[in-house]
Amino acid sequence: MKKQIKHNAIIDATHDGIISIDKDGKIELFNRAAERILGLKKENIIGKDVEEVIENTRMHYVLKSGKMELNQTQYVGGLTIMTNRMPVRNEAGEIIGAVAVFRDIEEVKRFAEEITDLKESRALLEAVINSTQDAISVVDEEGKGIMINPAYTRLTGLTEEDVIGKPASVDIAEGKSMHYKVLKTREPVYNVRMKVGPNKKDVIVDVAPIIVGEKLKGSVGVIKDVSEIKKLTEELNQAKKLIRQLRAKYTFSDIVGKSDKMQRIINLARKAAHTPVTVLLRGESGTGKELFAHAIHNESPRSKYKFVRVNCASLTDSILESELFGYEEGAFTGAKKGGKKGLFEEADGGTIFLDEIGKINFNLQAKLLRVLQEKEIVRVGGSKPINVDVRIIAATNTDLESAIENGKFRRDLYYRLNVFPLEIPPLRKRKEDLPLLVKHIIKKLNQEYGKTVRGISDAAMLKLSSYEWPGNVRELENILGRAMIYVSFEEGIVDIDDLPVLDDKCESDSDKFTFNDRFTLEKVDLAEIIARTERRAIISALKKADGNRTKAADILGIAVRSLYYKLSKYGINQ
């Protein structure tokens, strides 16, 4: 309780307005500065939907998308405010609310207008500047520093000796001084992001001109620490730890793609979400199968219950069995006293996502089939059936049909899982989505890396478009992540020279079935290498069989049905 009171005191003491909403969009925090700026009383709006109280709010969008919106201009009740909106997450990374931090951007302008004569108002100016918690710097008409406050020194690490009488650019680590721009244009600038001081502090800057009797006398800048927003979010997270729940992270709005292929799959997935049907997600590694699993759960009637993800390939058979089905006391050496619930029991009422379903062993498949048929499990070492109400979403990048033919996957389990199959298209089949994906990934990585990359050059985009992307969207994010490391603050654009070498031999020369191609293992995993080789083997077999698919299947030693599946999977058209 004392800690919560301390948090509230900190939030009420800040000069910026702060609004926080819970996961249902209801206002749960409204500090004093918010009351002052918006002219509303906290007691009249707590518990109300934020859309009913704040016009033009986008907090519901942030709550749904999970994406930050920084430096946004918003018009509220005749006021113009600058606002930063961000989701609030718990320790598990789940969204449990959203927060907006804002201020009236006219305050900086009014401050400059009220100082009518810099020389005559020096004492007043110093008193105001030194008492505020905002970092402030003032320059004369020539762009030379004439005043800073203690908050400025605390933020930038620069003292009066470092700044007074020096050019306005002395504090800039990355970017350009906005004082010079304002002195040249006589127009204020707002929400400019840059880095200042020897420690390259990430800040947002507002600068306004100081005009006396139509004469330009200088400019005043207010500097805000971006990290304070993150600290505030952490404070709010601490206050909400007690209401955590295990939830899926992503929604359909997080799935990037406007191509016909992606829109068709998204529409089908939305339809599946509103039914209890078992979904089998198929597609190559890196296409976003897990993203679809999260989205289907979040749009389903089970969205208020748990979403449990299990990677079936990452655990040994015995551990996977005890994790999925739980165990009774004494079931094996090291078993906990009193036994342990399995993940099916933990997910009761919700959804369990079984990734890499093709990797589970034959014996475990029988127990999984029982869950699908009887809606019950039996713990390891136990004999009593336990009823569970769980929706199953499975995913695989392997050929289950071939596994059935080879006796490695149960046919009856396959039919139970394959009720509603969704094939996620590889990136090479939806290259029209590349610009959207690149924009989305750059924005995401900017937040993770603390970068300010604005976009990508036409030459770099052309290079990305000419590549076949065997690692799909995961590989694209890897490539852009490496490229962005080389982009300087001044450039701000990913250029062709920033991109690593993209070796396309394995795809462009697919008609030659050899094993001489060199694979860059840092870019692709073993499954992707196998997929490339398999694709070329099929093309080679079809050529040898003069297009006869039955003969091609015989050459490859697989069933004709499996060959048809692989032709569709790899986009091979006769």
C-alpha positions in Angstrom: 0.0 0.0 0.0 2.8 2.4 0.9 4.5 1.7 -2.4 1.3 2.4 -4.3 0.9 5.7 -2.4 4.5 6.6 -3.4 3.8 5.8 -7.0 0.7 8.0 -7.0 2.6 10.8 -5.4 5.3 10.6 -8.1 2.7 10.6 -10.9 0.8 13.5 -9.4 4.0 15.6 -9.0 4.9 15.4 -12.7 4.3 18.5 -14.9 3.0 16.3 -17.7 -0.6 15.0 -17.9 -0.9 11.3 -17.5 -3.9 9.0 -18.3 -3.9 5.3 -17.8 -6.5 2.8 -18.9 -7.0 -0.9 -18.1 -7.3 -3.7 -20.6 -11.0 -2.9 -21.2 -10.3 0.8 -22.0 -11.6 2.1 -18.7 -9.8 5.1 -17.2 -8.0 4.1 -14.0 -5.5 6.9 -13.5 -5.8 10.6 -14.2 -3.2 12.8 -12.6 -3.4 16.5 -11.5 -1.6 17.8 -14.5 -4.2 16.0 -16.7 -6.9 17.7 -14.8 -5.2 21.1 -15.2 -4.5 20.7 -19.0 -7.9 19.2 -20.0 -10.1 21.0 -17.4 -11.6 17.7 -16.2 -12.1 16.4 -12.7 -10.7 13.0 -11.8 -13.7 11.9 -9.7 -16.0 12.5 -12.7 -14.2 10.3 -15.2 -12.5 7.4 -13.3 -14.0 4.1 -14.5 -15.4 5.6 -17.7 -14.4 4.5 -21.2 -11.6 6.8 -22.4 -13.4 7.2 -25.8 -16.3 8.8 -24.0 -14.1 11.3 -22.2 -11.2 12.2 -24.6 -12.0 13.2 -28.1 -9.8 11.9 -30.9 -8.1 9.4 -28.5 -6.2 6.5 -30.0 -5.5 4.7 -26.7 -7.9 1.9 -27.7 -5.8 1.4 -30.8 -2.6 1.2 -28.8 -4.3 -1.3 -26.4 -5.2 -3.5 -29.3 -2.0 -3.2 -31.4 0.5 -3.2 -28.6 2.5 -0.5 -30.4 3.9 2.8 -29.1 2.9 6.1 -30.7 5.4 8.8 -29.8 5.3 12.6 -30.5 1.7 12.7 -31.7 -0.1 16.0 -32.1 -3.7 15.8 -30.9 -6.6 18.3 -30.7 -8.7 18.1 -27.5 -11.3 20.7 -26.5 -9.7 23.6 -28.4 -6.2 22.7 -27.1 -3.3 21.3 -29.1 -1.3 18.8 -27.1 1.7 16.6 -27.8 1.2 13.1 -26.6 3.1 9.8 -26.3 0.9 6.7 -26.1 2.2 3.2 -25.2 1.0 -0.2 -24.0 1.5 -1.3 -20.4 2.8 -4.8 -20.1 3.4 -7.1 -17.1 6.5 -9.2 -16.5 5.3 -11.9 -18.9 5.1 -9.3 -21.7 1.3 -9.3 -21.8 -0.7 -6.1 -22.4 -2.7 -5.2 -19.3 -3.5 -1.6 -20.2 -2.2 1.6 -21.9 -0.9 5.0 -20.8 -0.7 8.4 -22.5 1.7 11.1 -21.4 1.0 14.6 -22.8 1.4 18.3 -22.4 0.0 21.5 -23.9 2.5 22.5 -26.7 1.3 26.1 -26.4 3.1 26.3 -23.0 6.5 26.7 -24.7 5.2 29.3 -27.0 3.4 31.2 -24.2 6.6 31.1 -22.2 8.5 32.8 -25.0 5.8 35.4 -25.6 5.6 36.4 -22.0 9.4 37.2 -21.9 9.0 40.5 -23.8 12.5 41.8 -23.3 15.3 39.4 -22.5 17.6 42.0 -20.8 14.9 43.6 -18.7 13.4 40.3 -17.7 16.6 38.5 -16.9 15.9 38.1 -13.2 12.4 36.8 -13.9 13.6 34.5 -16.6 16.3 33.0 -14.4 13.8 32.4 -11.5 11.3 30.7 -13.8 13.9 28.6 -15.6 15.8 27.5 -12.5 12.7 26.5 -10.7 11.2 24.2 -13.4 12.0 20.5 -13.6 12.2 20.8 -17.4 15.6 21.1 -19.0 15.8 24.5 -20.7 18.4 26.3 -22.8 18.3 29.9 -24.1 20.4 31.3 -26.9 20.7 34.9 -28.3 20.0 36.1 -31.8 23.4 34.8 -33.0 22.8 31.3 -31.7 25.2 31.6 -28.7 24.2 30.1 -25.4 23.2 32.7 -22.7 21.3 30.6 -20.2 20.7 27.0 -19.0 19.1 25.7 -15.9 20.1 23.0 -13.3 17.7 20.5 -14.9 19.6 21.0 -18.2 22.9 20.1 -16.6 21.4 17.0 -14.9 20.0 15.8 -18.2 22.9 16.6 -20.6 25.9 16.5 -18.3 26.9 19.9 -19.6 27.6 22.9 -17.3 27.3 26.7 -17.9 31.1 26.7 -18.6 30.4 24.2 -21.5 27.5 26.1 -23.0 27.5 29.9 -22.2 28.9 31.8 -25.1 29.3 28.7 -27.2 27.4 27.8 -30.4 24.0 26.3 -29.9 25.2 23.1 -31.5 27.7 22.4 -28.6 25.3 20.0 -26.9 24.3 18.0 -29.9 25.6 14.5 -30.1 23.4 13.3 -33.0 21.2 15.5 -35.1 21.1 19.3 -35.7 20.4 22.2 -33.4 16.8 23.4 -33.6 17.8 26.8 -32.2 19.4 27.7 -35.6 16.3 26.6 -37.5 14.0 28.7 -35.2 16.3 31.7 -35.5 16.2 31.4 -39.3 12.5 30.9 -39.7 11.1 32.6 -36.6 8.7 29.7 -36.3 8.6 27.3 -33.3 9.4 23.6 -33.8 8.1 20.7 -31.7 8.8 17.1 -31.0 12.2 16.8 -32.6 14.1 13.7 -31.5 17.8 13.8 -31.1 20.7 12.9 -28.8 22.5 15.4 -26.6 25.5 15.6 -24.3 28.5 13.3 -23.9 26.3 10.4 -22.9 24.2 10.8 -26.0 21.0 11.1 -24.0 17.9 10.4 -26.1 15.6 13.4 -25.9 12.7 15.3 -27.6 13.1 19.0 -28.1 10.6 21.9 -28.4 12.1 25.3 -29.4 10.3 28.7 -29.8 11.6 32.1 -30.9 11.9 35.1 -28.4 10.6 38.2 -30.2 10.6 41.7 -28.6 8.9 44.5 -30.5 9.0 42.5 -33.7 12.8 42.0 -33.2 14.2 38.6 -32.8 16.2 38.4 -29.6 16.9 34.6 -29.4 15.2 31.3 -28.8 14.3 29.1 -25.9 14.3 25.3 -25.9 12.7 22.7 -23.7 14.3 19.3 -23.6 12.4 16.2 -22.5 14.1 12.9 -21.5 12.6 10.0 -23.5 13.7 7.5 -20.9 11.3 9.1 -18.3 8.4 7.8 -20.3 9.8 4.3 -20.0 10.4 4.7 -16.3 6.8 5.8 -15.9 5.6 2.7 -17.7 7.7 0.6 -15.4 6.1 2.3 -12.3 2.7 1.5 -13.7 3.7 -2.1 -14.4 4.7 -2.5 -10.7 1.4 -1.2 -9.6 -0.5 -3.7 -11.7 1.5 -6.9 -11.1 -1.3 -8.5 -9.1 -3.7 -8.6 -12.0 -1.5 -10.6 -14.4 -2.9 -13.3 -16.6 -1.3 -15.5 -19.2 -2.5 -14.1 -22.5 -1.7 -14.3 -26.2 0.5 -11.3 -27.3 -0.7 -10.7 -30.9 -3.9 -9.9 -32.7 -4.7 -9.9 -36.4 -3.7 -6.2 -36.6 -0.1 -7.3 -35.9 -0.1 -9.5 -39.1 1.4 -7.4 -41.8 0.2 -8.1 -45.4 -2.2 -6.6 -47.9 -1.5 -9.1 -50.7 -4.4 -11.2 -51.9 -2.8 -14.4 -50.5 -2.3 -13.0 -47.0 -5.8 -11.4 -46.9 -7.4 -14.7 -47.9 -5.6 -16.5 -45.1 -6.3 -13.8 -42.6 -10.0 -13.9 -43.5 -10.1 -17.7 -43.2 -8.3 -17.5 -39.8 -10.8 -14.9 -38.5 -13.7 -17.3 -39.5 -11.9 -20.2 -37.7 -11.4 -18.0 -34.6 -15.1 -17.8 -33.9 -15.6 -21.6 -34.0 -14.2 -24.3 -31.7 -12.6 -26.1 -34.6 -9.1 -27.5 -34.4 -6.7 -25.5 -36.6 -3.6 -26.9 -38.3 -1.2 -24.1 -39.4 1.2 -25.2 -42.2 4.0 -23.3 -43.8 7.7 -22.9 -44.0 9.9 -21.8 -41.1 9.7 -18.0 -40.4 6.3 -17.4 -42.1 4.5 -16.4 -38.9 2.5 -19.5 -37.9 2.8 -18.6 -34.2 1.5 -15.1 -34.9 -1.6 -16.6 -36.5 -2.1 -18.9 -33.4 -2.0 -15.9 -31.1 -4.4 -13.9 -33.3 -6.9 -16.7 -33.6 -7.0 -17.1 -29.8 -7.3 -13.4 -29.2 -10.3 -13.2 -31.5 -12.0 -16.3 -30.2 -14.5 -16.6 -27.3 -11.6 -18.1 -25.3 -9.6 -14.9 -25.4 -10.2 -14.1 -21.7 -8.6 -17.4 -20.8 -5.0 -18.7 -21.0 -3.0 -19.2 -24.2 -0.2 -21.8 -23.7 2.5 -22.3 -26.3 4.5 -25.6 -26.5 7.4 -26.2 -28.8 7.2 -30.0 -29.3 10.6 -30.2 -30.9 12.5 -28.5 -28.0 11.8 -31.1 -25.3 12.7 -34.8 -25.0 9.9 -37.3 -25.3 9.6 -38.0 -21.6 9.8 -34.3 -20.5 7.3 -33.3 -23.2 4.8 -36.0 -22.0 5.1 -34.9 -18.3 4.8 -31.2 -19.3 1.7 -31.7 -21.5 -0.2 -34.2 -19.3 1.3 -33.6 -15.8 2.3 -36.3 -13.4 1.2 -37.9 -10.1 3.4 -38.0 -7.0 6.0 -40.7 -7.3 5.6 -41.1 -11.0 9.3 -40.9 -11.5 12.5 -40.0 -9.7 12.5 -36.3 -8.9 8.7 -35.9 -9.2 7.3 -33.2 -7.0 5.4 -34.1 -3.9 1.7 -33.9 -4.7 2.4 -34.2 -8.4 2.0 -31.4 -11.0 -0.6 -30.1 -13.4 0.2 -30.5 -17.0 -0.1 -27.7 -19.7 -3.5 -29.1 -20.9 -4.9 -28.6 -17.4 -3.2 -25.1 -17.2 -4.9 -24.2 -20.5 -8.3 -25.4 -19.4 -10.9 -23.0 -20.9 -8.3 -21.5 -23.2 -6.1 -22.5 -26.1 -2.9 -24.7 -26.3 -0.6 -24.1 -29.3 1.4 -27.2 -30.2 4.2 -25.9 -32.5 6.3 -28.5 -34.5 3.5 -31.1 -34.0 5.2 -33.4 -36.5 8.1 -33.9 -34.1 6.2 -35.8 -31.3 6.8 -39.5 -31.0 4.3 -42.1 -32.1 3.3 -43.2 -28.5 2.6 -39.6 -27.4 0.5 -39.1 -30.4 -2.0 -41.7 -29.0 -2.4 -39.6 -25.8 -2.9 -36.5 -27.8 -5.6 -38.2 -29.9 -7.4 -39.0 -26.6 -7.5 -35.4 -25.7 -9.0 -34.5 -29.1 -11.6 -37.4 -29.0 -12.5 -37.7 -25.4 -11.6 -34.2 -24.0 -9.7 -35.8 -21.2 -6.1 -36.5 -20.1 -4.4 -38.9 -17.7 -1.4 -37.8 -15.8 1.9 -39.7 -16.0 1.8 -42.3 -13.3 -1.9 -41.9 -12.8 -5.1 -43.8 -13.9 -7.8 -41.3 -13.3 -9.1 -39.4 -16.4 -9.3 -35.6 -15.9 -11.7 -33.6 -18.1 -10.2 -30.6 -20.0 -11.8 -28.0 -22.1 -9.0 -26.9 -24.4 -8.9 -25.7 -28.0 -5.9 -27.1 -29.9 -4.0 -25.1 -32.5 -1.2 -27.1 -34.1 1.6 -26.0 -36.5 4.1 -27.8 -38.6 6.6 -27.0 -41.4 7.0 -30.7 -42.2 5.2 -33.0 -44.6 2.8 -34.9 -42.4 1.5 -36.9 -45.4 4.9 -38.4 -45.9 5.3 -39.0 -42.2 2.0 -41.1 -42.3 3.3 -43.1 -45.3 6.5 -43.8 -43.4 4.7 -44.9 -40.3 5.9 -41.9 -38.2 2.6 -40.1 -37.8 -0.8 -41.5 -36.9 -3.4 -41.2 -39.7 -6.3 -40.9 -37.2 -4.5 -38.1 -35.4 -3.8 -36.4 -38.7 -7.5 -36.3 -39.5 -8.4 -34.9 -36.1 -5.8 -32.1 -36.4 -6.4 -31.3 -40.1 -10.0 -30.2 -39.7 -9.2 -26.6 -40.6 -5.8 -26.4 -42.3 -4.3 -23.0 -43.1 -1.3 -22.7 -45.4 0.7 -19.6 -44.5 2.3 -18.4 -47.8 6.1 -17.9 -47.9 7.5 -14.4 -48.4 8.7 -15.2 -51.9 5.0 -15.7 -52.9 3.8 -12.4 -51.6 6.6 -10.0 -52.4 4.1 -7.2 -52.9 4.0 -7.1 -49.0 7.7 -6.3 -48.8 7.4 -2.5 -48.5 4.8 -2.8 -45.7 6.9 -5.4 -43.9 10.1 -3.4 -44.2 8.3 -0.3 -42.8 6.8 -2.3 -39.9 10.1 -4.0 -39.0 12.1 -0.7 -39.1 9.6 0.9 -36.8 9.8 -2.1 -34.4 13.6 -2.2 -34.5 13.9 1.5 -34.0 12.2 1.1 -30.6 14.4 -2.0 -29.7 17.7 -0.4 -30.8 17.0 3.2 -29.9 17.6 4.2 -33.5 15.8 6.8 -35.7 16.0 5.1 -39.1 13.3 6.7 -41.3 13.1 4.2 -44.2 14.9 2.4 -46.9 16.4 3.6 -50.3 14.9 2.5 -53.6 18.1 0.6 -54.5 18.0 -1.3 -51.2 14.3 -2.2 -51.6 15.0 -3.4 -55.2 17.7 -5.7 -53.8 15.4 -7.1 -51.1 12.7 -7.6 -53.8 15.0 -9.6 -56.0 15.8 -12.1 -53.2 13.8 -15.3 -52.7 13.7 -15.2 -48.9 14.2 -18.9 -47.9 14.0 -17.8 -44.2 10.9 -15.8 -44.9 9.9 -12.9 -42.6 12.2 -14.0 -39.8 15.2 -13.8 -42.2 14.0 -10.3 -43.4 14.0 -9.1 -39.8 17.4 -10.5 -39.3 18.8 -8.8 -42.4 17.2 -5.4 -41.6 18.4 -5.6 -38.0 22.0 -6.0 -39.1 21.7 -3.3 -41.8 20.2 -0.8 -39.3 23.3 -1.1 -37.1 25.3 0.6 -39.8 22.9 3.5 -40.4 24.2 6.7 -38.9 21.9 9.3 -37.3 22.6 11.8 -40.1 21.8 9.3 -42.9 18.6 7.9 -41.4 18.1 5.6 -44.4 19.0 1.9 -45.0 20.9 1.9 -48.2 22.1 -0.9 -50.5 25.6 -0.8 -49.0 24.2 -1.4 -45.5 22.7 -4.7 -46.5 24.7 -8.0 -46.2 25.3 -10.2 -49.2 22.1 -12.0 -50.2 23.2 -15.3 -51.9 20.3 -16.4 -54.1 22.1 -19.3 -55.8 20.0 -22.0 -54.1 16.7 -20.6 -55.4 17.6 -19.0 -58.8 19.4 -22.1 -60.0 16.7 -24.5 -58.9 16.7 -26.5 -62.1 20.2 -27.9 -61.2 20.0 -30.5 -58.5 23.5 -30.6 -57.0 24.9 -30.4 -53.5 27.6 -28.0 -54.4 25.8 -24.8 -53.3 27.3 -23.0 -50.3 24.8 -22.3 -47.6 25.3 -19.4 -45.2 24.4 -21.1 -41.9 24.2 -17.8 -40.0 21.2 -16.9 -42.2 19.2 -20.1 -42.5 18.6 -23.2 -40.3 18.8 -26.8 -41.2 15.1 -27.1 -42.0 15.4 -24.3 -44.6 18.4 -25.9 -46.2 16.5 -29.2 -46.5 13.5 -27.3 -48.0 15.7 -25.7 -50.6 17.3 -29.1 -51.6 13.9 -30.8 -51.6 12.5 -28.2 -54.0 15.3 -28.7 -56.4 15.1 -32.5 -56.2 11.4 -32.3 -57.1 12.1 -30.0 -60.1 14.9 -32.3 -61.3 12.6 -35.4 -61.0 9.8 -33.8 -62.9 12.3 -32.9 -65.7 13.5 -36.5 -65.9 9.9 -37.8 -65.9 9.0 -35.3 -68.7 6.4 -33.8 -66.4 4.7 -37.1 -65.4 4.0 -36.7 -61.8 3.4 -40.4 -61.1 6.9 -41.2 -62.5 8.4 -38.2 -60.7 7.0 -39.5 -57.4 8.5 -43.0 -58.2 11.9 -41.4 -58.8 11.7 -39.6 -55.5 10.4 -42.6 -53.6 7.3 -40.9 -52.2 3.6 -41.2 -52.6 1.9 -39.2 -55.5 -0.3 -37.5 -52.8 2.8 -36.4 -51.0 4.3 -35.0 -54.3 1.1 -33.0 -54.9 1.4 -31.5 -51.4 5.0 -30.6 -52.0 4.3 -29.0 -55.4 1.7 -26.7 -53.6 4.0 -26.1 -50.6 7.0 -24.9 -52.8 4.9 -23.2 -55.4 6.2 -25.4 -58.2 4.0 -25.0 -61.3 4.4 -27.5 -64.2 
